[in-house]
């Protein structure tokens, strides 16, 4: 136990804070019995999100839909959980990149574009999500009212794009530097992805990751960029759900968010251990099934 605390002081501190929150809640025993299972939902969603570059919404939205939670609450709570999981994943991927650089690993060159890529994507994604929340709020409300239809269509298209990219995964890295056209397209993709993310709680990470893979960039670095971008994006969006929609399901967040931190921390190891092709096939199949389910429910 002492060794774990020394090795992971931040996680240990977060666990203590989480435990204090649980103990401070009235009827905490009943709440634990009612919501403890969501801890594992958070782990699952975060592992998917941080090992593929997709947002955790691809797990949370269809799962919460089965519980008959209203659409605004689904989106708001999904964002809040992703703030936990995507941040943990982003920190893990950043640490991994730093290790490659410090160890003079030959693959570090494949990651050199990451800062430029993040600069090209992050501000556009944040602009897109804030635009959707505050300037296009009527369209955002309409999109969330039809959440399951929109989520279903987007998921099916995403799954098809992932399947299409699978033959490219085993090729050698062909791109290590972003061209001017890449930067322009990433800005456009990120802005549109930010709008879609505001509507569905998924979007920008998936679109950027698929683009980078199609362009021939290192698969792992593309996933890492998408995860870090998603972390910035969801944090920019959470203020709206805290102060405007006020729709976050706090009891659910308390457990699923904790699980998401665990899942985001271990997801990097999943990517590095398992075949990327198998992960993509499994993930694309999941997304396709959830997309079809979203259209028929």
N, C-alpha and C positions, 0 to 999 in steps of 0.2 A: 504493500500500500504506500509506504513512504517513498519507495523507488518510483512509483507511478506519479506521485505528486511532484517529485523533483523533475521528472521527465516532462510532464505535461501540467505545469502550474496554472495555465489559463483555464484548461478544461476542469481542473480540480476546483478552481475558484468559482467557475460558472456552476458547477454541480452544487457547491455549498449555497450559492445564491438561490438556485432553483429549489433546493431542499427547504430553505427558509421560507420561500414563497409558498410552497405546499403546506408547510406547518402553520403559516399565518392565515390560511383560508378557513372560513367556517365550514363545517361539515366536510373536512378534508378527507376523511376515510371514505365517505360516499363518493366524493369526486374522484378519488383514486380508482375506486371500483368501476366507476362509469367511464372514465376516460383513459385509463392506463394503456389500453390496447392501441391508442393513437400514437403512443411512443414508437411502436414498431411500424406504423404507417409512415411516420416521419423519417425513420431510418431508411425504409424502402424508397420513398420518394427522393430523398437526398442522394442515395447511392445512384439511382437512375440519373438524376440531374447532373451530378458532378462527375460521373464516369462517361457521360455521352455528350455533354454540352447543352442538353435540353433543360428547360426549367422543370422544377418539381411539380408544376401544375399539370403535367401530363399524367401524373399519378393522383394528385390531390383532387382535381376537378371531377373526374369520373367517380372517384371513391366517395366524395362528399355528396355528389348528386344522388348516389344510391341511398344516402341517409335523409334525403328530402330536405336538405338545407337550402335556403333561398339563394338565388344566384349572386346577389350582391355580397352576401356573407361568404359564399364560396370563394369569390375572387379576392375579397379583402383578407380572409384568413389564409388563403394560399400565398398571397404576397408576404404576409407576416411570417409564415413558416419558412418561406424561401429566404427571408432576411437572415434567419438563423443558419439554414443549411448551406446556402450559396456563399455566405461569408466564410463559414468554416472550410468549405471546399476551395474558395479563392485563396485563402491563406495557405492551405496545404499545397496547392499548385504553385503559388509564388515561392514557397520554401523549396519545392522541388527544383524549380528553375534556378534558384540561387545556388543550390547544391551542385547542379550541373556546371554552372559558371565557375564556382570556387574550386571544383575538382578538375577544371580544364577538360571536361568531357567532350569528346569529338562531336556529340550530338547537340551541344550547346549552340552551335552555329544555326541549327534549324529553328531555334527559339529567338533568334536575334530580332526578328520583326515584331515580337510581342508588344513592346512599348508603343511603337508606331501604330500597330493595329488597334490597341486599346484607345489611343488618342483619337484615331479616326472614327471609332465606333461609339465611345462612351457618351460624349456630349450630344451626338445626334440621337442616340437611344433615349437619353434623358429628355431631350427636347421633344421627341415623339411622344413619350409617355405623359409628360406634363401638358402637351398640346391636347392629347386625347382627354385628359382628366379635366382641364379647365377651359379649353376653347371649343372642343368638340364634345362637350359633356352630354349633349342630347344624343349624338350618335353613340357615345359610350354607353349611355343608359339603354339605348335600343339594342346594342350588341350584347349587353349583359342580360337583357330580357330574353334574348334568343341565344343564350350562352351555349346550350348543348348542341344546337344546330351549327353555330359558328365553330365551336370546338371540334365537332365531328368532321366538318369539311376541312378545317386546317390540319387536323391530325392525319386524315387520309392523305392529303397532299404531302405532308411532311414525311409520312411513312414511305410513300412512293419515291420521294427525293432521296431518302436514306438508302432504300433498296438500290436505286440507280447509282449511288455513290460507292456501293460495296465493291464492285469490280476494281475500283481505283485504290482501294486501301492497301493492297499488297505491292503497289508499284513503289519505285524509289522516289524519294523526295525530289521534286522538280522545281520547287520555288522556295527561296529562303529570304526574298526581299519583296516588299510590297511595291508595285508600280503605281504611278500616278492614277491610272485607271482603276486599280484596286482600291486605292484610298477613296476615290470618288464614289465607286459602287458600294463600298462598305458604309460610307456616310448615308447613302440613299437607303440601303438595306436596313441599317440600324434605325433610321428614323421611322421607316414603315414598320419595322419590327417592334419598335417602342410603342407605336399606336396599337398594334395587334396585342402586345403584351398587356397594355392597359385594359383592353377588352376581355381577354381570355386568360390572363396570368401566365401565358406561354407565348413564345414568339421569337424574340430577338436572338437569344442564344442559339436556338435551333437553326435559324436562317443564316447567321454568321458562320457557324460551324460547318454547315453544308457547303457554303460558298468557298470557304478556305480549303476544304477537302477536295472539292472539284477543281480548284486552282492548283492543287498539287503541293500544298504545304504539309508539313509534318502533322500526322493525325493527332498525336498527344498534345502538341502545342496548340492545335486548333481547338481541341476540347478545353484546354486550360484557358485560352483567351475567351471562349464563350462563357465559361463559368465565372471568370472574373468580371466580364462585362455584365452578366446577369446579376451579379451581386451589387454592382453600382446601380443598375437599373431598378431593382426591386427596392433598394433603400431610397431612391429618389421618389418612388411611388407611394411609400408607406405613409407619408405625412397626410396625403389625401384621405386615406382610410382611417387614420387616427382622429382627424379633426373635421372631416367633411362627411364621409359616408358613415363613420362610426359603426362599422359593421363587423369588426373583428370578433370572432368567437373565442373569447379569452381562455376558457377552460380547455378547449380543444388545442389552442396554440400552446398552452403550458406544457402539454405532453408531446404533441407532434413536433413542436419547435425544439424541444430537448432531443428528441430522436433525430431530427434533421441535423443537429450539430454533430451527433455521433456519426451519422451516415455521411455527412460532408467530409468529415475527418478521415474516414476509411476508404472513401471512393477512389482516391488516387491509387491505392494499393490494388483495388479491383481492376483498374485499367492496366496497370503495369503487370498484373499476374495473368489475366485472361487474354485470350485472343481478341483483338479489336474487331475483327470480322464477326466473331460469334456474338460479341456484345452488341454490335450494330444490328445483326439479324434478329436477335432476341428483342432488342429495344424497338426496332421498326415493327416487328410483329405485334408487340404490346400496343404501340401507338395506333396501329391499324385497327386492331380489335376494339380499342377504346373509342376510336373515331367512328367506326360502324355502329357501336353500341350507343354513342351519343346521337346518331341520326335516327335510331329506331325507338329511343326511349322518350 
